[in-house]
Amino acid sequence: MNDQPTFTEETGDSVLLGTAEYAEGKRIQALLDERGIQVTLASNPESCKKGCKITVEVFAREKDLPAIREVLEAEKSRVFDGLEFDPELANEVYDPERGTARCPACGTQFSTISKECPDCGLVFGID
């Protein structure tokens, strides 16, 4: 893998889109390549010193950002369409010091006296 982003077409300003596990980076690269958008995957030895999953940094030309955003939004819609998923619930944290909690799995509000969601049964700790 390259340590620096390079492009086979005209040189332009490259932008770091993010870091992904290797397989996901390759999937994104192939998805964008199907649409004529070139991205480069680069390893960064500084991102992991020992025992980490293999990750790559994903770089693209700045001029391609609107097209990349459109492709990734369509991919996100394809993945999540039909699922009952509220991304806001993913940020919920069970805090027994608070009087109530909101279940990150189903959204039910319940008393923190209970360590189990009364609706879906998700457990928030072992006694």
C-alpha positions, 0 to 999 in steps of 0.5 A, a space after each residue: 500500500 502507498 503511504 501517500 495518496 496517488 492518482 493515475 489521472 490528473 493530479 489534484 488536491 486529495 482529501 482524507 475521507 476517513 479510516 476504514 477496516 481494510 475490507 470496507 475500504 476495498 468495498 467502498 473503493 469498488 463501489 465508487 470505481 463502478 461510478 468512475 470515481 477514483 479513491 486511493 487506499 493508503 496504510 498509515 503505520 501511525 494509526 496502529 502500533 500493535 494488535 489492531 485490525 488492518 485499517 486504511 485511510 481513504 483518500 479522494 480528489 476534492 472535486 469528487 466530494 459531491 459525487 462521493 456524498 451522493 453515492 454513499 448516501 444512496 448506499 446508506 439508504 439502500 442498507 437502512 431502508 425497511 429497517 426500523 432503526 433510529 440513529 439517535 438511539 445509538 447515542 443513548 447511554 444507560 446511566 444508573 445515576 439518572 432516574 430514567 433511561 432510554 433503551 438504545 435498542 427499541 427507544 422505550 423510556 424506563 426507570 433505571 431501578 431496572 437493569 433490563 428494558 421492559 419492552 425488548 429485554 435488553 440487559 444493561 448490566 449483570 448483578 
